Amino acid sequence: TSPEGIFFKPDGTKMNDTGFAGDDVNEYDLSTAWDVSTASFLQTFSVSTQDTNPRGLFFKPDGTKMYVLGDQGEDVNEYDLSTAWDVSSASFLQNFSVSAQGSNPRGLFFKPDGTKMYVIGSTGDDVNEYDLSTAWDVSSASYLQNFSVVSQENALLGFFFRNDGTQMFIVGLQRDSVFSYTLGPQE
């Protein structure tokens, strides 16, 4: 119960979500790509040793890494998957604290090449940006800057970036709306 984060395999044949109550990541197969009505539950992976309140979820595009944003620890937990997209093959590697930027982190997103990480916080009502000196390695992350969205929404729950980084979407609890922001081209 209480699903929080959601992520799809790039080809749409797998769906994963985080269970806030179950402290786990659930994996589903989709017999028809991108059609959630064809989803069937496959397996689950517990993250309770790292965090009992998992929120955001993200996978490296090749499925060999999984990232879980923990509300309790206020950190990003990184896992290696020995078999791509198979959560049962996950093993915890390391974590990175985001607590200095605010409590109650809710959403997680990575730039497609893994050199940037973004975390939204419901306390600061902002999007926090981090640079990763080693792609996909959260231990190499350093805080860069933030962008406040409090004038549009003060109860952030989720966000998404267009693949080329030129558009960002925010959704929240207060306004029951999706807000779109235009960003300049990424380097």
N, C-alpha and C positions, 0 to 999 in steps of 0.2 A: 504494500500500500504506500501511498504518498510518493508517487514518482516525481522526480525533479528534472534531471538533465536528460536529454535525448540526443542520439547521434545515429546517422545512417552511413553505411559503407558507400563509397563513391558510386558504385554501380547500382545501389538501391536494393540489393538482395539480402542485406542484413540490417537489423535495427537493434540498437542497444539503449537502455535507459538505466538511470540510477534510482535505486529504491531508498528513499529517505528513512522509511521505517525498517526496512530489511537490511540496511547497511550493505548493499550489494549492487553489482552491475548485472543486469539481465540481458540475455542475448536471444534474439528471435530471428528465424529465417523467414524471408518473404518469397513465396513461390512465384509471384509476379512482382518484378522490380517496382519499387515505389508505391505499391498498393498495400496499405496497412491492413486491409480486410483479409489479405492472404497470409498474414503473419502467424507463425506457430512458435511457441516457446521452445527454446532449445536447452538452455542451461543458465546457471547463475554463478557469480564469483563474489565471494565476501570480501569487503574492504574494511571490515570492522576493526581489524588490528591497527589500521592507519587512521580511520575516522568513523565515528558512529553517526555522522550527519552528512552523508555525501550529497553534493548539489550538482555542480556542473560536470560535464563529461566531454572528452575530446579524444580522437584517435589520430595518430599519424596516418597520412594518406595510404601508406602501404600496409597498414594494420599491424605493424610490429611493435607499436608503443601505444599505451593507453594512459590518459591523464584524468584524474578524479579530483575535483575541487571539494575540499572538506570544510564544512562550516564550523565544526567543533575545533579542529586544529588550525583553522584559518590558513590553509596551505594548499598547494598543488602537489598531489602525489603522482609520481611517475612509475609506470609498470612496463616491464618488457614482456612481450608475447612471443614465446618460442615458435608457436604456430600462428601465422597472421590471422587476425579476426576471430581467433578462438579464445574467449575469455578464460576458459578453464586452464589455459597454458600461461596465464599471467603470473608474474612474480614481481613483488615490490622492489624498486631500485632505490629511489630517493625522493625527497620532498623539498619544496621551497616555500617559505613562509611569506604570506602577503598581508600579515597582520599590521605591519607598519603603515599600510595605506588605508586601513579601516577594518572594522569588524563586519560580520555577516556577509561574506562573499557569496554571490549567487550564480554567476555565469562565467564560462571559460571559453576562450577561442584562441587559435593559433593562426598566424600567417601561413599560407600554404607551404612555404619553404622552411618553416620552423624557426625562423630567426626573430620572430616577435610573438609575444604572448599578451593577451588582454584578459582582464578580470573585472567584472562589475561588482560593485558593492552596494548593498541596500542601506548601509549606514551613511556613506558619503554621497550616495546618489550620483556616482560617476563611473567612468570607464578608465581603468588604470592600464597603462602601457608599459611593457617591459621589453628590453632588448636581451636576446640570448646570444652570447658570443660563440657558443657551439650550438648549432641547430638541434632542436628537439631535446636538449639537455637542460632541465630546469635548474640544475645546480649552477649553471652559467648565467642565470637571469639577473638583470639589474633594472631597478625601477627607473623609468625615463620621465613620464609625465602623466597627467590625467585630464579628462574632459568632463565637466559637470553637465548633467542633464536635468538638474533639479527643477529648472523652470518648466520642463515638460512632464516629468514623472519623478515622484519621490518614494516609490516602492518598487525598485527594479527587480525583475525576475529573470529575464533572458535577453539575449542579443545575438546578432548574426552580422557577418560581413559578406559583402559581395566578393566573389573570388579574386577580382583584380584590386580589391581594397578601396574602391572609390565610393562605396556606399555602406552605411552602417544602419542597422535596424534595432530598435529598443522596444521592449514590451514590459509593462508593469501592472501592478495591482491597483493603483490609485485611479488611473484614468481609463483603464480597460481599452487601451488603444495601442497601435503600433506606430512608432515614430521613426521617420527616415531622415538620415543625415548624409550630406554630401561631403566627401573627403577628397583632397587633392590626390593626384597619382602617387603611388608609393615608389620609393627608390628602387 
